[in-house]
């Protein structure tokens, strides 16, 4: 009985520690909220990964971003949540149109099987700035029973500086700005290759 009580106490302490570490507030824009309601900054993500090596970092940016902007080899999974199509522009924003990666969940499930992970594992989804691509990925995963999915609210590049000489540059928080490991040298064992 004592062993059972100790295990229950340890499990509760683990949950409380994780909650205390991940105190990032929900994004102000309700359109960026996720069904899981779990948010972490890049700094909190690093702390989570240090405390629990089973936490899985998922980079949902595009192969072009990994190649030209950089990526972190600490991301165990690299799958784009959307693809940019160069056959037309987005009607609302000055950029190419995007379409959801319809194979995202099946490709994700293949990758987590290789990592001995499942629906109960903890995942942190990272996109450029923690907004328009991480949230749809979390929503897709929620439909398949993934409850422990965090959004990295400041993403790989962080937010834009609003004033000064660097106004408009992505230099506000984020994985790169915090000085966490990243590179341009893509790891061929992790590289995403689009399936036809």
C-alpha positions in Angstrom: 0.0 0.0 0.0 2.9 2.4 0.8 4.3 1.8 -2.6 1.0 2.6 -4.3 0.7 5.9 -2.2 4.3 6.8 -3.1 3.6 6.3 -6.8 0.4 8.3 -6.7 2.3 11.2 -4.9 5.2 11.0 -7.4 2.7 11.2 -10.3 0.9 14.2 -8.7 4.2 16.0 -8.1 5.2 15.4 -11.7 1.9 17.0 -12.9 2.2 19.9 -10.6 5.8 20.5 -11.6 4.9 20.4 -15.3 2.0 22.9 -14.7 4.3 25.2 -12.7 6.9 25.3 -15.5 4.4 25.9 -18.2 2.8 29.2 -17.2 2.6 30.8 -20.6 -0.8 32.5 -20.9 -3.2 31.7 -23.7 -2.7 33.9 -26.8 -4.8 37.1 -26.7 -6.5 36.2 -30.0 -9.1 33.5 -29.4 -8.5 32.2 -32.9 -5.1 31.0 -31.7 -6.4 29.0 -28.8 -6.2 25.2 -28.9 -8.6 22.5 -27.6 -5.8 21.4 -25.2 -5.4 24.9 -23.8 -1.6 24.2 -23.1 1.0 26.9 -23.9 4.7 27.3 -23.2 7.3 29.8 -24.3 10.6 28.6 -25.8 12.3 29.1 -22.4 9.6 27.0 -20.7 9.9 24.3 -23.5 13.6 24.1 -22.9 13.0 23.6 -19.1 10.4 21.0 -19.8 12.8 19.1 -22.1 15.6 19.3 -19.5 13.3 18.0 -16.7 11.7 15.3 -18.8 13.7 13.9 -21.8 10.4 12.2 -23.0 8.9 15.6 -24.0 8.8 15.7 -27.8 9.5 18.9 -29.7 7.6 19.0 -33.0 8.6 21.5 -35.7 5.7 22.1 -38.1 7.4 24.7 -40.3 8.2 24.1 -44.0 11.4 22.4 -45.4 12.3 25.8 -47.0 12.3 27.4 -43.5 14.4 24.6 -42.1 16.9 25.1 -44.9 17.1 28.9 -45.1 16.1 30.1 -41.6 17.5 27.1 -39.6 16.1 24.5 -37.3 17.0 22.8 -34.0 18.2 19.2 -34.0 16.4 19.0 -30.6 13.1 18.7 -32.6 12.4 15.0 -32.7 9.7 15.4 -35.3 9.7 17.6 -38.4 6.5 17.6 -40.4 4.9 20.7 -42.0 1.3 21.3 -40.8 0.7 23.4 -44.0 2.3 23.7 -47.4 2.7 26.9 -49.3 1.5 26.7 -52.9 3.1 28.9 -55.4 0.3 28.9 -57.8 -1.5 31.8 -56.2 -1.5 34.4 -53.4 -3.4 34.3 -50.1 -6.5 36.5 -50.4 -6.0 38.1 -47.0 -2.3 38.4 -46.6 0.6 39.4 -48.9 2.0 35.8 -49.2 1.5 32.6 -51.1 -1.5 30.6 -50.3 -1.3 27.8 -47.9 -3.1 24.4 -47.7 -3.2 22.1 -44.7 -1.0 19.0 -44.9 -3.8 16.4 -45.2 -1.2 13.7 -44.2 -0.1 15.5 -41.1 -1.7 13.1 -38.5 -0.8 9.9 -40.3 2.8 11.1 -40.7 2.9 12.2 -37.1 1.6 8.8 -35.9 4.4 7.1 -37.9 7.0 9.3 -36.3 5.8 8.8 -32.7 5.7 5.0 -33.2 9.5 5.2 -34.0 9.9 7.2 -30.7 7.8 4.8 -28.6 5.4 7.6 -27.9 1.6 7.7 -28.0 -1.5 9.8 -27.3 -0.5 10.2 -23.6 3.0 11.6 -24.4 3.8 15.3 -24.0 4.4 17.2 -27.2 5.4 20.9 -27.9 4.4 22.2 -31.3 6.8 24.9 -32.7 6.2 27.0 -35.8 7.7 30.4 -36.8 6.0 32.6 -34.2 3.6 30.3 -32.3 0.5 31.2 -34.1 -1.0 30.2 -37.4 0.6 26.8 -38.0 1.1 25.4 -34.5 -2.6 25.9 -33.6 -4.1 24.0 -36.5 -1.6 21.1 -35.8 -2.8 21.0 -32.2 -6.4 21.0 -33.3 -5.8 18.1 -35.7 -4.1 16.1 -33.0 -6.9 16.8 -30.5 -9.3 15.1 -32.9 -7.2 12.0 -32.5 -7.1 12.0 -28.7 -3.8 13.8 -28.2 -4.4 15.8 -25.0 -0.8 16.8 -23.9 0.0 19.1 -26.8 1.5 22.4 -26.0 2.0 25.4 -28.4 5.3 27.2 -28.2 3.9 30.7 -28.0 6.9 32.5 -29.3 8.0 29.9 -31.9 11.4 29.4 -33.6 11.9 33.0 -34.7 9.9 34.9 -32.1 7.7 37.9 -32.5 8.4 41.2 -34.3 10.0 44.1 -32.6 7.5 47.0 -32.7 9.9 50.0 -32.2 13.5 51.1 -32.9 16.1 50.4 -35.5 15.0 46.8 -35.8 11.3 47.4 -36.0 9.6 44.6 -38.0 12.4 42.1 -37.4 11.7 38.9 -35.5 13.9 39.5 -32.6 11.4 39.3 -29.7 11.8 36.0 -27.7 11.6 32.7 -29.6 14.0 29.7 -29.8 16.7 31.4 -31.9 16.7 34.7 -30.0 17.0 32.9 -26.7 20.2 31.3 -28.0 19.1 27.7 -27.9 20.8 25.2 -30.2 20.0 25.6 -33.9 21.7 25.1 -37.2 21.3 25.2 -41.0 22.8 21.7 -41.5 19.8 19.5 -41.9 20.0 16.1 -40.2 19.2 13.6 -43.0 17.7 11.2 -40.5 15.1 13.8 -39.4 14.6 15.7 -42.7 11.0 15.7 -44.0 10.6 14.5 -47.6 7.3 15.2 -49.2 5.4 12.1 -50.3 3.6 12.2 -53.6 
